[in-house]
Amino acid sequence: MCDQTFLVNVFGSCDKCFKQRALRTVFKKSQQLSYCSICVELVITLAKWLNRIHQVAERVEALGQFVMKTRRTLKGHGNKVLCMDWCKDKRRIVSSSQDGKVIVWDSFTTNKEHAVTMPCTWVMACAYAPSGCAIACGGLDNKCSVYPLTFDKNENMAAKKKSVAMHTNYLSACSFTNSDMQILTASGDGTCALWDVESGQLLQSFHGHGADVLCLDLAPSETGNTFVSGGCDKKAMVWDMRSGQCVQAFETHESDINSVRYYPSGDAFASGSDDATCRLYDLRADREVAIYSKESIIFGASSVDFSLSGRLLFAGYNDYTINVWDVLKGTRVSILFGHENRVSTLRVSPDGTAFCSGSWDHTLRVSEMCFYCSVCDRREK
């Protein structure tokens, strides 16, 4: 059922497409909006489509028993692990910590391949370049620095450091675009920015958040020109990288948004918040479509990521646990214990067979994912 009510026609700028057209007044969740007839039809069609999706979800077979087992524990940081990222080779991991160090790990052997000591503590952001030949990191130094990686583990990486981005407050997140030549950053100064890695030139800035920006994620498409950000203003905002404009905004969380992650198809994204919920937003419907929560969960969600298929949503919480949600049915299918402090970061591996979580207990854990199949009595990865 569509929850809108329509009144008299007027002429002006549509609140959805911003074009000058004949308008109808729409009441959406008690908020008065003015939509053109085309957007009204679109909203009605999408509402019907969402109802159909919920009906299909109810008929989908429930998932089998989901099993997560920790296979590797990476120890080496001297303080809270704050961020981590996978290399495209599905093997190497970069992590950053409150101890001021950035470490590149071999997740198969747990060996440290590279280590960099930053000029500040609280290295809050790190990212692997798509080529696997460089890493980016930053934190309380307000900068995003890029370090090239070589096969020589004894080489002084600090000597090859390149400062790419400079904000007026701490760096909270960073992510390379689809090449090593550009990088996106988010900051406590309330902005996001796109930078050229080679020259350090600011290519585009994104203004719209009313408080610290805590997280961002780039659209998964090879030609994607959008990204999503979340912050302390409780807003999740979708940006056009070419124009610098916010194209969609969502404000349904009741506290800070700590993490955002695109659905594998790029048509939706999930968010995790200090309000102890994770939420799913459909970009085509321009609305929230699911809330993942339980009364027993009272601590905030610090990090979220999807499985490769998009059926599962992994969420790390401040109560030291990792919850796994069935995206379609909205139910929790598994919970993983093991960390001894809050889970601060979580990412699924590029091949989807494992995920890595980082915690304030100073460690990272690499866990294997599989389903137990009762028909053939074996585990399927």
Solvent accessible surface area in square Angstrom, and as a share of the most:
residue,aa,sasa,rsa
1,M,196,0.88
2,C,43,0.26
3,D,77,0.40
4,Q,20,0.09
5,T,80,0.46
6,F,69,0.29
7,L,95,0.47
8,V,111,0.64
9,N,108,0.55
10,V,73,0.42
11,F,148,0.62
12,G,16,0.15
13,S,50,0.33
14,C,0,0.00
15,D,67,0.35
16,K,47,0.20
17,C,41,0.25
18,F,150,0.63
19,K,110,0.46
20,Q,117,0.52
21,R,73,0.27
22,A,59,0.45
23,L,7,0.03
24,R,71,0.26
25,T,14,0.08
26,V,1,0.00
27,F,72,0.30
28,K,38,0.16
29,K,148,0.63
30,S,113,0.73
31,Q,109,0.48
32,Q,116,0.52
33,L,31,0.16
34,S,28,0.18
35,Y,11,0.04
36,C,1,0.00
37,S,54,0.35
38,I,105,0.53
39,C,7,0.04
40,V,1,0.00
41,E,95,0.43
42,L,82,0.41
43,V,19,0.11
44,I,40,0.20
45,T,83,0.48
46,L,23,0.11
47,A,5,0.04
48,K,137,0.58
49,W,83,0.29
50,L,12,0.06
51,N,50,0.26
52,R,127,0.46
53,I,65,0.33
54,H,89,0.40
55,Q,89,0.39
56,V,58,0.33
57,A,8,0.06
58,E,138,0.62
59,R,159,0.58
60,V,42,0.24
61,E,149,0.67
62,A,69,0.53
63,L,47,0.24
64,G,44,0.42
65,Q,121,0.54
66,F,11,0.05
67,V,18,0.11
68,M,19,0.08
69,K,86,0.37
70,T,47,0.28
71,R,124,0.45
72,R,97,0.35
73,T,44,0.26
74,L,0,0.00
75,K,141,0.60
76,G,39,0.38
77,H,12,0.05
78,G,54,0.52
79,N,48,0.24
80,K,47,0.20
81,V,0,0.00
82,L,25,0.13
83,C,27,0.16
84,M,3,0.01
85,D,18,0.09
86,W,19,0.07
87,C,7,0.04
88,K,132,0.56
89,D,66,0.34
90,K,96,0.41
91,R,77,0.28
92,R,76,0.28
93,I,0,0.00
94,V,0,0.00
95,S,0,0.00
96,S,0,0.00
97,S,0,0.00
98,Q,33,0.15
99,D,35,0.18
100,G,3,0.03
101,K,78,0.33
102,V,1,0.01
103,I,3,0.02
104,V,1,0.01
105,W,1,0.00
106,D,9,0.05
107,S,5,0.03
108,F,109,0.45
109,T,65,0.38
110,T,47,0.27
111,N,88,0.45
112,K,100,0.42
113,E,22,0.10
114,H,18,0.08
115,A,65,0.50
116,V,6,0.04
117,T,94,0.55
118,M,10,0.04
119,P,98,0.62
120,C,27,0.16
121,T,74,0.43
122,W,75,0.26
123,V,0,0.00
124,M,48,0.21
125,A,0,0.00
126,C,5,0.03
127,A,5,0.04
128,Y,14,0.05
129,A,1,0.01
130,P,36,0.23
131,S,66,0.43
132,G,18,0.17
133,C,79,0.47
134,A,13,0.10
135,I,1,0.00
136,A,0,0.00
137,C,0,0.00
138,G,0,0.00
139,G,0,0.00
140,L,87,0.44
141,D,29,0.15
142,N,41,0.21
143,K,64,0.27
144,C,0,0.00
145,S,0,0.00
146,V,10,0.06
147,Y,2,0.01
148,P,50,0.32
149,L,28,0.14
150,T,50,0.29
151,F,207,0.86
152,D,76,0.39
153,K,124,0.52
154,N,145,0.75
155,E,53,0.24
156,N,98,0.50
157,M,16,0.07
158,A,58,0.45
159,A,81,0.62
160,K,94,0.40
161,K,66,0.28
162,K,75,0.32
163,S,61,0.39
164,V,6,0.04
165,A,3,0.02
166,M,108,0.48
167,H,12,0.06
168,T,119,0.69
169,N,64,0.33
170,Y,34,0.13
171,L,0,0.00
172,S,13,0.09
173,A,15,0.12
174,C,12,0.07
175,S,28,0.18
176,F,13,0.05
177,T,14,0.08
178,N,72,0.37
179,S,49,0.32
180,D,38,0.20
181,M,94,0.42
182,Q,61,0.27
183,I,0,0.00
184,L,0,0.00
185,T,0,0.00
186,A,0,0.00
187,S,0,0.00
188,G,6,0.06
189,D,45,0.23
190,G,9,0.08
191,T,23,0.13
192,C,0,0.00
193,A,4,0.03
194,L,13,0.06
195,W,22,0.08
196,D,32,0.16
197,V,13,0.07
198,E,115,0.52
199,S,79,0.51
200,G,23,0.23
201,Q,112,0.50
202,L,82,0.41
203,L,71,0.35
204,Q,48,0.21
205,S,37,0.24
206,F,1,0.00
207,H,125,0.56
208,G,41,0.39
209,H,18,0.08
210,G,71,0.68
211,A,34,0.27
212,D,41,0.21
213,V,0,0.00
214,L,40,0.20
215,C,11,0.07
216,L,15,0.07
217,D,19,0.10
218,L,24,0.12
219,A,10,0.08
220,P,61,0.39
221,S,57,0.37
222,E,145,0.65
223,T,112,0.65
224,G,17,0.16
225,N,52,0.27
226,T,40,0.23
227,F,0,0.00
228,V,0,0.00
229,S,0,0.00
230,G,0,0.00
231,G,0,0.00
232,C,40,0.24
233,D,25,0.13
234,K,84,0.35
235,K,59,0.25
236,A,0,0.00
237,M,13,0.06
238,V,4,0.02
239,W,2,0.01
240,D,23,0.12
241,M,18,0.08
242,R,165,0.60
243,S,58,0.38
244,G,9,0.08
245,Q,116,0.52
246,C,48,0.28
247,V,77,0.44
248,Q,38,0.17
249,A,57,0.45
250,F,12,0.05
251,E,107,0.48
252,T,50,0.29
253,H,8,0.03
254,E,129,0.58
255,S,30,0.19
256,D,40,0.21
257,I,1,0.01
258,N,35,0.18
259,S,8,0.05
260,V,3,0.01
261,R,32,0.12
262,Y,12,0.05
263,Y,57,0.22
264,P,56,0.35
265,S,71,0.46
266,G,20,0.19
267,D,49,0.25
268,A,10,0.07
269,F,0,0.00
270,A,0,0.00
271,S,0,0.00
272,G,0,0.00
273,S,0,0.00
274,D,60,0.31
275,D,30,0.15
276,A,11,0.09
277,T,17,0.10
278,C,0,0.00
279,R,19,0.07
280,L,19,0.09
281,Y,1,0.00
282,D,9,0.05
283,L,31,0.15
284,R,123,0.45
285,A,8,0.06
286,D,41,0.21
287,R,75,0.27
288,E,36,0.16
289,V,31,0.18
290,A,24,0.19
291,I,80,0.40
292,Y,0,0.00
293,S,49,0.32
294,K,87,0.37
295,E,175,0.79
296,S,85,0.55
297,I,13,0.07
298,I,132,0.67
299,F,98,0.41
300,G,6,0.06
301,A,0,0.00
302,S,17,0.11
303,S,8,0.05
304,V,0,0.00
305,D,12,0.06
306,F,10,0.04
307,S,11,0.07
308,L,111,0.55
309,S,86,0.55
310,G,0,0.00
311,R,50,0.18
312,L,8,0.04
313,L,0,0.00
314,F,0,0.00
315,A,0,0.00
316,G,0,0.00
317,Y,0,0.00
318,N,23,0.12
319,D,45,0.23
320,Y,99,0.38
321,T,9,0.05
322,I,3,0.01
323,N,1,0.00
324,V,0,0.00
325,W,1,0.00
326,D,2,0.01
327,V,14,0.08
328,L,77,0.38
329,K,66,0.28
330,G,27,0.26
331,T,72,0.42
332,R,78,0.28
333,V,43,0.25
334,S,20,0.13
335,I,63,0.32
336,L,25,0.13
337,F,137,0.57
338,G,31,0.30
339,H,14,0.06
340,E,133,0.60
341,N,50,0.26
342,R,82,0.30
343,V,0,0.00
344,S,19,0.12
345,T,11,0.07
346,L,0,0.00
347,R,65,0.24
348,V,16,0.09
349,S,5,0.03
350,P,48,0.30
351,D,53,0.28
352,G,17,0.16
353,T,63,0.36
354,A,17,0.13
355,F,0,0.00
356,C,0,0.00
357,S,1,0.01
358,G,0,0.00
359,S,0,0.00
360,W,57,0.20
361,D,28,0.15
362,H,72,0.32
363,T,19,0.11
364,L,0,0.00
365,R,53,0.19
366,V,13,0.07
367,S,1,0.00
368,E,30,0.14
369,M,13,0.06
370,C,11,0.06
371,F,58,0.24
372,Y,74,0.28
373,C,31,0.18
374,S,95,0.62
375,V,142,0.82
376,C,58,0.35
377,D,100,0.52
378,R,133,0.49
379,R,118,0.43
380,E,67,0.30
381,K,177,0.75
